[in-house]
């Protein structure tokens, strides 16, 4: 999918040339007054943060790559520690953050099979009206507790965990006086286990949030319970899920009776083998930036000692992780546009 933008007077000549030639620029990267944030994402990167107008307008504006990048950074960092995820939330202007993880104190520890998550809130004003913006980040699998949650969730299509997380998010929203459906905006994201959970939560939130004001961005999502709904590509315009064709996780649970687990929303499918050579080069450039190795050379992933590059387990893991997905997203940009995000 290509992103096109109209020429603006504030664009520099080099940016105008890129916009004309590539047609893939992220408009927010060149918007006046854009705020760039340095975030902790493997080798480090920046994200362009000026999505307030998009969120305040609360319209179905299609895919926004800066929302996708922010969601992927958040999803990645909560998989390390709650503290890292909370740090990014604060960088993005969210406050009164609440995390519910398996390994926190007894007052805040959630039970195994109930996915870990972090919530944040910020208040925005436009034309004299206050908007309550809530971010919900759901954690992917990195611990034994997550793995146990995975096993249980696969059996019920992530529904029970998603339902519990929805109730938790609703309770969190209700803490803020004046937050009502007409002025509440949701940004929901997650990777892997967190992605399926985020998608179920996004669907269930429709009972107390507006569809056009709920933005769901997920990565490497397994199939999940959709209550028999089939994806028509129109009913969920603000649901965006990203899939790597070489990642096995999005294939499970199988779409078999009696539950027929599926996905809803707009899919962006990455297929390395069918990419043009120029896009492959951009993918490898980003991957090498994050890992200091090319995809082919990366034989010791995250210190796990996975030396056999041709083993299925290694390939499956490498194709599934956040930095691979980020490299795919960045590969959709022009080469000079990528320079804005990779800061070394």
PELIN-V322440 format. One record per backbone hydrogen bond with DSSP energy under -1.0 kcal/mol. NH is the residue of the N-H (numbers start at 1). CO is the residue of the C=O. If there is no record, write none. Layout:
BEGIN
NH/CO  NH/CO
END
This chain:
BEGIN
11/8  16/12  17/13  18/14  19/15  20/16  21/17  22/18  29/26  30/27  34/31  37/47  39/45  41/39  44/41  45/39  46/341  47/37  49/35  55/51  56/52  57/53  58/54  61/59  68/64  69/65  70/66  71/67  72/68  73/69  74/70  75/71  76/72  77/73  78/74  81/77  85/81  86/82  87/83  88/84  89/85  90/86  91/87  92/88  93/90  94/89  95/121  98/119  100/117  108/105  109/105  114/111  117/100  118/137  119/98  120/135  121/95  122/133  124/131  126/129  129/126  131/124  132/183  133/122  134/185  135/120  136/187  137/118  138/189  139/116  147/143  148/144  149/145  150/146  151/147  152/148  153/149  154/150  155/151  156/152  158/153  159/156  162/158  163/159  164/160  165/161  166/162  167/163  168/164  169/165  170/166  171/167  172/168  173/169  174/170  175/172  176/173  179/176  183/180  185/132  186/213  187/134  188/215  189/136  192/219  194/191  196/192  197/193  198/194  199/195  200/196  201/197  202/198  203/199  204/200  205/201  206/203  207/204  208/205  209/205  213/210  214/211  215/186  216/238  217/188  218/240  219/190  220/242  223/252  224/262  225/157  229/226  239/236  240/216  241/266  242/218  243/268  245/270  247/244  251/248  252/249  256/254  260/256  262/224  266/239  268/241  270/243  274/271  275/272  280/276  281/277  282/278  283/279  284/280  285/281  286/282  287/283  288/284  289/285  290/286  291/287  292/288  298/294  299/297  303/300  304/301  307/305  309/307  311/308  315/311  316/312  317/313  318/314  319/315  321/317  325/321  326/322  327/323  328/324  329/325  330/326  331/327  332/329  333/330  338/334  340/337  341/338  342/338
END
